[in-house]
Amino acid sequence: MCSMIKRQLNLLDVFCISTGAMISSGIFVLPGLAYAKSGPAMILAYMLAAILVIPSLFAKAELATAMPKSGGIYFYIDRSLGPWLGIFGGFANWFSLSFKSAFALVGMGGFAVLIFPNIDIVQIKIISVAVCLIFALTNILSVKVTGRIQVILVFLLLAVLTLYIARGFISTQPENYRPFMPMGFSSIIATAGLVFVSFGGLTKIASIAEEIEDPGKNIPLGMLLSFLVVTLLYLLAIGVTIGIVPADELRNSAIPLSLGAGKILGKPGVIVLSIAAIMAFITTANAGILAASRTPMAMSRDQLLPKIFAKTNQRSKTPVISIIFTTAFMIIVIVFLNIENLVKTASTLKILLFLMNNISVIIMRESKIQNYRPKFKVPLYPFLPIFAIISYVILLVNMGWIPLLISFIFFVLGIIIYFAYARKKIDRTSAIMHIIERISAKELKSTSLEDELRQIVITRDEIIEDRFDKLIKTCDILDVEGSPEIDELIKSISRLFEKRCNVSKDDLIMGFNKREAQSSTIIKPGLAIPHIIIPGKKCFGIIPVRCKKGIRFTDSKELVHTMFVLIGTLDERSYHIRALMAIANLVQESEFDKLWMSARNTDELRDVILLSNRKRES
């Protein structure tokens, strides 16, 4: 048993897990309730809800590409706001995902009755528990198998919904859309809060980011494709249903699409759409088990829960104990609780997590940590995250005091666990401490977050260390104050090289001066690469230099802010050329100058080089 997991999910898996997590009650149950609140204008409510999800889609994509780790929102809250709030975020996320997955399994009952009229609640619960155990087993055996099952179910579901929309469109009655907004515009806002959770499954994929191939590309692309497809399906399916089902029947119906199918295809249509609804609830539950089980594992890795939750199966690399724990909780909920009364609490927690998600983006950005390197960035920053935070606060206020009270209890539980269990076990900094550091001008002693983010980038980008990296890891790096003359700086550099190579300082100074006299080593404005051949064998050295105010070269008016100084023996000539190529690739990166000049110390300067995307030697 070990705690390592492997990347097995591709773009198609990401799309299907995200899509399957969204398509359930949001389209098969809620339209009837939404119609009762706003009439045909519920189409606008779904559009508004989709718009409100966009900031969290972008925020989650940024955080997931910067930190593709199991646990998703828990990990982001913990690393940005600290372990205290991280514990709250972890439990809130796990509770919300587990409850909604259990609700999805029990929710199958309403549609199973349409196919098998004699089925009772006990039989529904037995079937729900059996399905829960089957998906738990597939999750334990292989996340790849889980992904393949999700792909099959989602494409069957999309096919049925597409056929329903196409057939229903030609049967719509224009008079069903009049009056379009019978309850006024305010009803649209209230209904948007109700149907907002229809899009909540979109960001589940971040919880399994560590198991996704090429997360920098597949996570944002998969989430965006899923969002566009599901939003379009929602709007078209709802629009068709309004057009073919009379208002009195649609209002407060728990099976709105099945009613619509019955109007155009009779009993067979009801059965087909009911089967589709059952598939939708199953895909939601499958994605929920997959995502929820990663949170206890991530918290255990961080010593916020016992170590046993971090254990993975040696063959499949799946978190067995965490999956079993999550499944057991879901079974208890299915068998013993009236979970419909608690779904609103889960929705409240989800909105609260979306809010904290956007706060995390702001904290991570403003911390100015160099190793926070998302492959995707939230557009219109900081306006979009701020808009999202305000919008989610408004939605939370309208959720009622009981869900907010239960959410507060989760918050208090997080505090108790932190001080009673976790506080003495953890020693890491969060991004918010880096903001405090900048405000107070007091340097943090710990570099744990920078070190962790460095390793995350290396793993994400599959950086395989080559000789140039090994040289950079051990070489001296100069961060020069003021604006010195090149001759003075060469003397300091030569003293450093003298300690590493069997060549005197004076000989090195003479070599650099002779090289500069032959032709300028300034490669482009702001960059110089002084390099010389030294006597001896098997010696090669490099010293990167930064000078914010600029180094003054004798025959140039241009100030140099970046230097890579190289020395090497004649037998290292071929590597000398390869090192120059590595530097050329490095400085051509679009973010290099910005990162180089904003680095706060030599450790961050070293990371700018080590974490670059330059092509490395095999």
Secondary structure as GFF3:
##gff-version 3
##sequence-region A 1 618
A	DSSP	alpha_helix	11	22	.	.	.	ID=ss1
A	DSSP	alpha_helix	25	28	.	.	.	ID=ss2
A	DSSP	alpha_helix	30	38	.	.	.	ID=ss3
A	DSSP	three_ten_helix	39	41	.	.	.	ID=ss4
A	DSSP	alpha_helix	42	66	.	.	.	ID=ss5
A	DSSP	alpha_helix	73	81	.	.	.	ID=ss6
A	DSSP	alpha_helix	83	115	.	.	.	ID=ss7
A	DSSP	alpha_helix	121	141	.	.	.	ID=ss8
A	DSSP	alpha_helix	143	169	.	.	.	ID=ss9
A	DSSP	three_ten_helix	174	177	.	.	.	ID=ss10
A	DSSP	alpha_helix	185	195	.	.	.	ID=ss11
A	DSSP	three_ten_helix	196	211	.	.	.	ID=ss12
A	DSSP	alpha_helix	215	244	.	.	.	ID=ss13
A	DSSP	alpha_helix	247	250	.	.	.	ID=ss14
A	DSSP	alpha_helix	256	292	.	.	.	ID=ss15
A	DSSP	alpha_helix	294	301	.	.	.	ID=ss16
A	DSSP	three_ten_helix	307	310	.	.	.	ID=ss17
A	DSSP	alpha_helix	320	336	.	.	.	ID=ss18
A	DSSP	three_ten_helix	339	341	.	.	.	ID=ss19
A	DSSP	alpha_helix	343	366	.	.	.	ID=ss20
A	DSSP	alpha_helix	383	397	.	.	.	ID=ss21
A	DSSP	alpha_helix	401	417	.	.	.	ID=ss22
A	DSSP	pi_helix	418	422	.	.	.	ID=ss23
A	DSSP	alpha_helix	431	440	.	.	.	ID=ss24
A	DSSP	alpha_helix	448	460	.	.	.	ID=ss25
A	DSSP	alpha_helix	467	474	.	.	.	ID=ss26
A	DSSP	beta_strand	478	480	.	.	.	ID=ss27
A	DSSP	alpha_helix	486	500	.	.	.	ID=ss28
A	DSSP	alpha_helix	505	518	.	.	.	ID=ss29
A	DSSP	beta_strand	522	524	.	.	.	ID=ss30
A	DSSP	beta_strand	527	528	.	.	.	ID=ss31
A	DSSP	beta_strand	531	534	.	.	.	ID=ss32
A	DSSP	beta_strand	540	552	.	.	.	ID=ss33
A	DSSP	beta_strand	559	569	.	.	.	ID=ss34
A	DSSP	three_ten_helix	570	572	.	.	.	ID=ss35
A	DSSP	alpha_helix	573	587	.	.	.	ID=ss36
A	DSSP	alpha_helix	592	598	.	.	.	ID=ss37
A	DSSP	alpha_helix	602	610	.	.	.	ID=ss38
###
